[in-house]
Amino acid sequence: MPDINIENHGSIVLFLALSAQARDWMNMHLPPEVPVFGGAYAVEAGYAPAIAEGASSDGLVIAS
């Protein structure tokens, strides 16, 4: 089962935590000023690959 679902919406990419581990990881690694929409973190598209790679490197499973 995936830990994080990623939805690309053009200039904004949504990261939705699907597990407690993913929520903890995002709380530790994303700045507190990142907007949250419907429970998903909304980040600029340019930052999304690094965030996804960091989460994956730390053992989280990504779904998109």
Beta strands, then each sheet from edge to edge (+ up, - down):
strand 1: 4-9
strand 2: 12-17
strand 3: 36-37
strand 4: 40-44
strand 5: 62-63
sheet 1: 3+ 4- 2+ 1- 5-
end
